Amino acid sequence: MDDLAAEGEPEKEFNPGIAARFPRKTAAGGALIRDHAGRILFLEPTYKPTLDIPGGIVESDESPYEACCREVQEEIGLDLEIGRLLVVDWVPAHGPWADSLAFIFDGGILDDPALTLDPIEARAHHYLTLADATPRLRPSMTRRLALALQALTTGTPTYADFGRPV
């Protein structure tokens, strides 16, 4: 990557081995995809009981934006032009999961194309209003998506802690 090479040599650790001891966070990139009625595209994942939007975990040396683009293509079979950032949300550690950062990008409006769901990832898809989807979402996801919808209207991305703007 030319940009990384332009940074020059990495700085030396001021305390040898300290970089390996710093905490690691996971990150995820998701796409807020809508239909012409403004309903959100939700997937029924095969691996958890709640609905989710297309997207997924960022892999090593991958940006949240790149992860969003890759996961959308893998999960619904479409190579969409993913738009601007809508929300960055910090999610606290919960159970076996470490804390993380969730990025939501504008996935645009679909003209009802045929989706090709990855059967390992999703069993079905639905276009739902946020209100209709809320009973099948974690409360933090409802808050996060409400912020994403607000960012679509205002044009201003939002930073949140667990779905609550700061």
C-alpha positions as CSV (number, residue, x, y, z in Angstrom):
1,M,0.0,0.0,0.0
2,D,1.6,3.3,-1.1
3,D,0.0,5.4,1.6
4,L,1.5,3.1,4.3
5,A,5.0,3.2,2.6
6,A,4.8,7.0,2.6
7,E,4.5,7.0,6.4
8,G,8.1,5.8,6.6
9,E,9.6,3.5,9.1
10,P,7.3,2.6,12.0
11,E,8.3,4.3,15.2
12,K,10.3,2.2,17.6
13,E,8.5,0.9,20.7
14,F,9.4,3.1,23.7
15,N,9.1,-0.1,25.8
16,P,9.9,-3.3,23.9
17,G,6.9,-5.5,23.6
18,I,4.4,-2.9,24.7
19,A,2.5,-2.9,21.4
20,A,1.6,-6.5,21.8
21,R,0.2,-5.8,25.3
22,F,-2.2,-3.1,24.2
23,P,-5.9,-4.0,24.2
24,R,-7.4,-5.1,20.9
25,K,-10.8,-4.1,19.7
26,T,-12.9,-5.7,17.1
27,A,-14.7,-3.6,14.5
28,A,-17.6,-4.3,12.2
29,G,-19.0,-2.5,9.1
30,G,-22.6,-2.7,8.2
31,A,-24.8,-1.2,5.4
32,L,-28.1,0.6,5.9
33,I,-29.9,-0.5,2.7
34,R,-33.4,0.6,2.0
35,D,-36.2,0.1,-0.5
36,H,-38.1,3.0,-2.1
37,A,-40.6,3.0,0.8
38,G,-37.8,3.7,3.2
39,R,-37.9,0.2,4.8
40,I,-34.6,-1.2,5.9
41,L,-33.2,-4.5,4.5
42,F,-32.7,-6.9,7.4
43,L,-31.2,-10.4,7.3
44,E,-32.2,-13.3,9.5
45,P,-28.7,-14.7,10.4
46,T,-28.3,-18.4,10.8
47,Y,-26.0,-18.0,13.8
48,K,-28.0,-15.7,16.1
49,P,-31.6,-15.1,17.1
50,T,-31.9,-11.4,16.2
51,L,-32.2,-9.6,12.9
52,D,-29.1,-7.8,11.5
53,I,-28.2,-5.5,8.6
54,P,-25.8,-6.7,5.9
55,G,-22.2,-6.4,7.0
56,G,-19.7,-8.1,9.4
57,I,-16.5,-8.2,11.2
58,V,-13.4,-6.4,9.9
59,E,-10.6,-8.8,9.0
60,S,-6.9,-8.1,9.7
61,D,-5.6,-5.2,7.6
62,E,-9.0,-4.4,6.3
63,S,-10.9,-1.1,6.9
64,P,-14.4,-1.1,8.3
65,Y,-15.6,0.4,4.9
66,E,-13.8,-2.5,3.0
67,A,-15.4,-5.0,5.4
68,C,-18.8,-3.6,4.8
69,C,-18.4,-3.8,1.0
70,R,-17.0,-7.3,1.1
71,E,-19.7,-8.6,3.6
72,V,-22.6,-7.1,1.6
73,Q,-21.4,-8.8,-1.5
74,E,-20.9,-12.1,0.3
75,E,-24.2,-12.0,2.2
76,I,-26.6,-10.7,-0.4
77,G,-24.7,-11.3,-3.6
78,L,-24.7,-7.7,-4.8
79,D,-21.7,-5.5,-5.5
80,L,-23.2,-2.2,-4.2
81,E,-21.6,1.2,-4.1
82,I,-21.5,1.8,-0.4
83,G,-21.8,5.4,0.5
84,R,-20.8,7.7,3.4
85,L,-20.4,6.9,7.0
86,L,-23.6,7.3,9.1
87,V,-22.7,6.1,12.6
88,V,-19.7,4.9,14.6
89,D,-20.9,3.2,17.8
90,W,-18.8,1.8,20.6
91,V,-20.2,-1.5,22.0
92,P,-19.1,-2.6,25.5
93,A,-17.8,-6.1,26.3
94,H,-20.6,-8.5,26.8
95,G,-20.3,-12.2,27.8
96,P,-17.5,-13.7,25.7
97,W,-17.3,-10.7,23.3
98,A,-14.7,-8.0,23.7
99,D,-15.7,-4.4,23.2
100,S,-15.9,-3.2,19.6
101,L,-16.7,-0.4,17.2
102,A,-19.6,-0.7,14.9
103,F,-19.6,1.4,11.7
104,I,-22.7,1.9,9.7
105,F,-22.5,3.2,6.1
106,D,-25.2,4.3,3.7
107,G,-26.0,1.3,1.5
108,G,-28.4,3.2,-0.7
109,I,-31.8,2.4,-2.1
110,L,-32.4,-0.9,-4.0
111,D,-34.8,-1.3,-6.8
112,D,-35.8,-4.7,-5.5
113,P,-33.2,-6.8,-7.2
114,A,-33.0,-10.5,-6.7
115,L,-30.8,-11.1,-3.6
116,T,-28.6,-14.2,-3.5
117,L,-28.3,-14.9,0.2
118,D,-25.3,-16.9,1.4
119,P,-27.1,-19.8,3.1
120,I,-24.3,-20.1,5.7
121,E,-24.9,-16.5,6.8
122,A,-28.6,-15.8,6.4
123,R,-31.8,-17.9,6.1
124,A,-34.1,-15.0,4.9
125,H,-34.3,-11.3,4.3
126,H,-37.1,-8.7,5.0
127,Y,-37.7,-5.1,4.3
128,L,-39.1,-3.6,7.5
129,T,-39.5,-0.3,9.2
130,L,-37.4,0.2,12.3
131,A,-40.5,0.1,14.4
132,D,-41.6,-3.3,12.9
133,A,-38.1,-4.7,13.3
134,T,-37.6,-3.5,16.9
135,P,-39.1,-6.6,18.6
136,R,-36.5,-8.7,16.8
137,L,-33.5,-6.4,17.5
138,R,-31.3,-5.9,20.5
139,P,-32.1,-2.5,22.0
140,S,-28.6,-1.2,21.2
141,M,-29.1,-2.0,17.5
142,T,-32.4,-0.2,17.5
143,R,-30.7,2.9,18.9
144,R,-27.8,2.6,16.4
145,L,-30.1,2.3,13.4
146,A,-32.3,5.2,14.6
147,L,-29.1,7.3,14.7
148,A,-28.2,6.0,11.1
149,L,-31.6,7.1,9.8
150,Q,-31.2,10.4,11.5
151,A,-27.8,10.9,9.9
152,L,-29.3,10.2,6.5
153,T,-31.7,13.1,7.1
154,T,-29.2,15.6,8.7
155,G,-26.2,14.7,6.6
156,T,-24.1,14.5,9.7
157,P,-22.5,11.3,10.9
158,T,-22.9,10.4,14.6
159,Y,-20.6,9.0,17.2
160,A,-22.4,7.0,19.9
161,D,-21.6,4.9,23.0
162,F,-23.8,1.8,22.9
163,G,-26.3,3.5,20.6
164,R,-26.5,6.7,22.6
165,P,-25.1,9.8,21.0
166,V,-22.4,11.7,23.0
